Amino acid sequence: MLDASDFRAMLDSNIARSGQQLISVFGAGDEPGFSYTIGNARLGLPELLIVGSFDPRVTGEILNILGARMRGDRRPLEGDLEFGAQFPARARRASGAAKNRFTIQASSYLRHDEYDVIQLLLCDPAGVYPGEPGCVQSYDVPLA
């Protein structure tokens, strides 16, 4: 098991190589799983968050593609995002509480919580987003 300094060194290395580090947490009971980035805030950009018990390989690919786009454009993601995947994503600014509930390791890594979080919403197969009437339950995740 890594100690704190080894973990931080691993994050530094991954962020230097890839631009960001991904963290995925599996859901438990009524609590959904989630995946998020660490590293974008070092560039003045928001960290990205996907809430929902989706396959981490899928959420990881989405976070990597859209994180690279955001860093390349040097501006936060916004609106509906087409990126060549089966499902489009919708970017929305997450609340400040999202940092305490979901992106704790980002705050720890940065040693502050003065960063923004963009929640990426995945639509259901019919194109209905979380919070909209008729959204399939497994896609109707909490809005952070």
DODRENTOR-860451 format. One line per 2 residues: for each residue x, y, z of C-alpha. Coordinates in nm, 3 decimals. Example, Ala and Ser with C-alpha at 12.3 -4.5 7.8 and 13.67 -1.06 7.14 Angstrom:
<atoms>
1.230,-0.450,0.780  1.367,-0.106,0.714
</atoms>
This chain:
<atoms>
0.000,0.000,0.000  0.127,0.347,-0.088
0.198,0.598,0.184  0.085,0.960,0.135
0.411,1.082,-0.019  0.427,0.788,-0.262
0.062,0.844,-0.358  0.129,1.214,-0.422
0.438,1.129,-0.629  0.228,0.886,-0.836
-0.034,1.158,-0.894  0.236,1.409,-0.992
0.383,1.161,-1.241  0.048,1.069,-1.395
-0.061,1.434,-1.422  0.272,1.531,-1.582
0.236,1.248,-1.835  -0.138,1.261,-1.907
-0.259,1.601,-1.792  -0.485,1.455,-1.527
-0.534,1.164,-1.289  -0.861,0.972,-1.272
-1.020,0.854,-0.950  -1.316,0.612,-0.954
-1.522,0.511,-0.653  -1.768,0.224,-0.670
-2.122,0.276,-0.542  -2.243,0.119,-0.219
-2.604,0.069,-0.120  -2.802,0.377,-0.223
-2.486,0.580,-0.285  -2.389,0.600,-0.654
-2.042,0.541,-0.784  -1.851,0.831,-0.936
-1.536,0.918,-1.127  -1.346,1.245,-1.140
-1.026,1.413,-1.246  -0.737,1.559,-1.050
-0.496,1.802,-1.213  -0.699,2.036,-1.431
-0.732,2.291,-1.150  -0.354,2.336,-1.158
-0.414,2.499,-1.499  -0.699,2.716,-1.371
-0.959,2.480,-1.520  -1.234,2.288,-1.341
-1.204,1.927,-1.239  -1.450,1.696,-1.417
-1.697,1.466,-1.240  -1.930,1.189,-1.357
-2.176,1.059,-1.097  -2.342,0.721,-1.149
-2.258,0.355,-1.120  -2.134,0.332,-1.478
-1.846,0.114,-1.599  -1.526,0.297,-1.489
-1.365,0.211,-1.824  -1.641,0.408,-1.997
-1.634,0.703,-1.757  -1.255,0.704,-1.770
-1.257,0.727,-2.148  -1.511,1.011,-2.137
-1.312,1.200,-1.873  -0.988,1.152,-2.067
-1.134,1.269,-2.400  -1.317,1.569,-2.257
-1.035,1.658,-2.018  -0.791,1.668,-2.310
-1.035,1.881,-2.508  -1.077,2.124,-2.220
-0.702,2.153,-2.162  -0.643,2.197,-2.537
-0.909,2.469,-2.561  -0.788,2.623,-2.232
-1.143,2.691,-2.123  -1.410,2.508,-1.923
-1.647,2.273,-2.099  -2.003,2.394,-2.141
-2.332,2.282,-2.292  -2.397,1.960,-2.480
-2.079,1.783,-2.585  -2.049,1.556,-2.887
-1.723,1.364,-2.878  -1.770,1.060,-3.100
-1.902,0.827,-2.832  -2.236,0.648,-2.828
-2.377,0.894,-2.575  -2.339,1.273,-2.570
-2.254,1.442,-2.242  -2.389,1.765,-2.092
-2.164,1.989,-1.885  -2.304,2.169,-1.582
-2.132,2.354,-1.303  -2.146,2.147,-0.985
-2.226,2.299,-0.648  -1.959,2.375,-0.390
-2.088,2.079,-0.189  -1.973,1.846,-0.469
-1.614,1.897,-0.352  -1.696,1.763,-0.006
-1.904,1.475,-0.137  -1.718,1.366,-0.448
-1.379,1.526,-0.522  -1.213,1.492,-0.183
-0.884,1.360,-0.323  -0.861,1.657,-0.561
-0.891,1.895,-0.265  -0.631,1.694,-0.075
-0.391,1.692,-0.369  -0.433,2.065,-0.434
-0.425,2.140,-0.059  -0.725,2.370,-0.102
-1.081,2.360,-0.231  -1.074,2.682,-0.434
-1.145,2.515,-0.766  -1.454,2.456,-0.978
-1.609,2.122,-1.067  -1.797,2.050,-1.389
-2.039,1.758,-1.364  -2.075,1.568,-1.690
-2.425,1.427,-1.730  -2.479,1.122,-1.948
-2.814,1.093,-2.122  -3.013,0.771,-2.128
-3.049,0.579,-2.459  -3.353,0.795,-2.546
-3.152,1.117,-2.505  -3.309,1.217,-2.172
-3.072,1.370,-1.916  -3.074,1.333,-1.537
-3.332,1.555,-1.374  -3.553,1.558,-1.684
-3.892,1.384,-1.684  -3.875,1.028,-1.812
-3.503,0.973,-1.754  -3.427,0.603,-1.709
-3.361,0.542,-1.338  -3.007,0.409,-1.383
-2.911,0.734,-1.562  -3.107,0.969,-1.334
-2.811,1.040,-1.107  -2.790,1.308,-0.837
-2.705,1.654,-0.961  -2.390,1.747,-0.772
</atoms>
